[in-house]
Amino acid sequence: MLEIERPKIERQEISNKYGRFIVEPLERGYGIT
């Protein structure tokens, strides 16, 4: 059986008009733009 690792969400920068979040690790195939 495959184990799925839950992603961790980290806030790196945040303001009233801008936010930057890091989400890792993602499963294979996610996060491709």
Secondary structure as the mmCIF struct_conf table of DSSP 4:
data_model
#
loop_
_struct_conf.conf_type_id
_struct_conf.id
_struct_conf.beg_label_comp_id
_struct_conf.beg_label_asym_id
_struct_conf.beg_label_seq_id
_struct_conf.end_label_comp_id
_struct_conf.end_label_asym_id
_struct_conf.end_label_seq_id
HELX_LH_PP_P HELX_LH_PP_P1 GLU A 5 PRO A 7
STRN STRN1 LYS A 8 ILE A 14
BEND BEND1 ASN A 16 LYS A 17
STRN STRN2 GLY A 19 GLU A 24
HELX_LH_PP_P HELX_LH_PP_P2 PRO A 25 GLU A 27
TURN_TY1_P TURN_TY1_P1 ARG A 28 GLY A 29
BEND BEND2 GLY A 31 GLY A 31
#
